[in-house]
Amino acid sequence: MRIAVLNGPNLNMLGIREPDIYGRADYASLVETIEAYARENGAEVLVSQTNSEGGLVGMIQRCLGRADGIVINPAAYTHTSVAVLDALKAVALPAVEVHLSDVSAREDFRHLSYAGQACAKTFAGLGFAGYLRAVDWMLENVSPREAYTGALSEVAEGERPRIARFERLPDRPDVLLPRRATAGSAGYDFFAPATIALAPGEGTTVDTGVRCWMDPRYVLLLLPRSSLGFKYRLALDNTVGVIDADYYFADNLGHIRIRMTNGGDKPLTIEKGQAFAQGVFVPYGLTVDDEADGRRTGGFGSTDKR
């Protein structure tokens, strides 16, 4: 049994927001309570929260084929969002509405629930226990699917932002572009453009023939592929390669070159087309007094201005 527990705006402020109404336990405690209860009862559960209407609609849509049922606390969107109602109707999965407080005893505008019109049951005013009663209802009334189209984790808000694009250099039309091995992988595998043979202690620089355009708020970190690191102590000479967004505009067209060394005690051969390194995109921040305004011209291994 897979259950998606979806929470709307301000649930992340539990313990801070109006504790006389919502209690002093924080959101992390709510998640832990639901997850522990689901485990005890043999259910797989995803608990996710968003402060945006579109985010909540997106999560509901991604439940299709991935979850058996939805437990939803739309929070303020309960009383305002036809979009959430339409999303619940569209996926047509068994749904249960939950509210920490007794909304029927509060302001008049809270008496209307759009989402509730697409839910089979509502639990309100029971605090955290309302979520547990909703899980019970799912276990008693919903049959698990025989097959799923994707992992339950994929329901969580925010399909990964598309912030980068790998490209081949103009004179390297046949190289393989980096790609992920599985839907849950963070690393993009880089593939050897030719066979690489390294004796123990020997190093080489691999001209990948690849460049990368990326959102300037991100950096690409290069690391050796885990299996080669374990078996051969294959390591990047600079430990972790850092590819900045403006490297794309460097004089060498942003050519990603990877310098590495066989640190083990046995010869290593990497066949052409074999994955040997991986890249992970990571967002980064700036200091409050940052005033950098230089433009990159240098290529591989250089951030100097000429």
Secondary structure, DSSP 8 states (H G I E B T S, - for coil): -EEEEEE-TTGGGTTTS-HHHH-S--HHHHHHHHHHHHHHTT-EEEEEE-SSHHHHHHHHHHTTTT-SEEEEE-GGGGGT-HHHHHHHHHH---EEEEESS-GGGS-GGGG--SGGGG-SEEEES-TTHHHHHHHHHHHHH----S--SS-GGGGSS------EEEEE-TT-TTS---B-SSTT---EEEE-SS-EEE-TT-EEEEE--EEEEE-TTEEEEEEE-HHHHHHH-EEETTSSEEE-GGGGGSTTTT--EEEEEE-SSS-EEE-TT-EEEEEEEEE----TT----------TT-----
